[in-house]
Amino acid sequence: MLDITVCIMSYNRPKFLREALSSVLAQDLRSKKIIIYDNGSDECVYEEIKEFIGLKVQWRGAEFNHSGIWNFNRALRECETKYIMMFHDDDRLCPDFIETQVKFLEANDNFVAISCNGFLINESGESKNATLAPLKLSEIEVFSCSGQVALKYAGNSCIPMSPMVYRVQAVSLVEFREEFGKVCDAVLFCDLADIGMIAYQETPLYECRVHSGQDSSYFAYNLMNQLEDFFWSRKCVTDVEQARLHRLLIRQHTARNIKQLYQSVKKRDFSLSILLLMDDMFRVIDAFKLMSSWAFKNRWME
């Protein structure tokens, strides 16, 4: 038995929750605790998995639906084990997930958390024959400071949150920031990387479900600008990394402005045009490159 609490973060997805829970119960090595943190779901969610509730699985309900961040912070406050993961109820773990990730942290005291690549599955749970990131078997990507985490996101990639395993002692020193809403995970990982190193396992160890209605399917323009400002304040290890981070942030900002401009023109609303084009972070040369790339991609897909 490994000294980890697996928290399954649940809200109104009974069939997905059952699959997620079954994948945790089927691990090669058992976790010390399995707790479902339900965020005020309909009664049918509990009914779907009540047969599992008992010595192995605990249920923490809520009288009404709170923010997802409230649910994450609740799980962190209550944790009594050395490690914790806060697993999304629409994903599934591969059988060797917990053994592989916890053993890595046990063998590497300077790492405070580890995530991993994943296999993509569709809404029905069937394989899409693809992974979140290109396969690089047996390789570990290391983030030794917040600037390197920001660099990952600025490159239009991410560190998956659902399969992240944390040292409780470390993650208790940071918090999920309410003001960052849907992108609070990126901020949390930056804060965490300034405490200790974060690892990303290139080998897929979980199944990431792609489906409609996902919370991360839409990010507001202002929220992304807020995250961009935060990333600008992060420090990298080298000047080369710092310069690359700034270039990528400018490119992302330009791309967002183009999309905003396109949407406003479609609505025959030209009030934002000058503001978007005269934005200090807007780069005309990046805009031409991005539009050329998008045009080529769309033409190739036709």
Helices and strands as residue ranges (DSSP letters): E 2-10, H 14-25, E 31-38, H 43-49, G 50-52, E 57-60, H 68-78, E 83-88, E 92-93, H 97-107, E 111-121, E 127-131, E 140-143, H 146-154, E 165-167, H 168-171, G 178-183, H 184-193, E 197-209, G 215-217, H 221-232, H 239-266, H 273-277, H 284-301
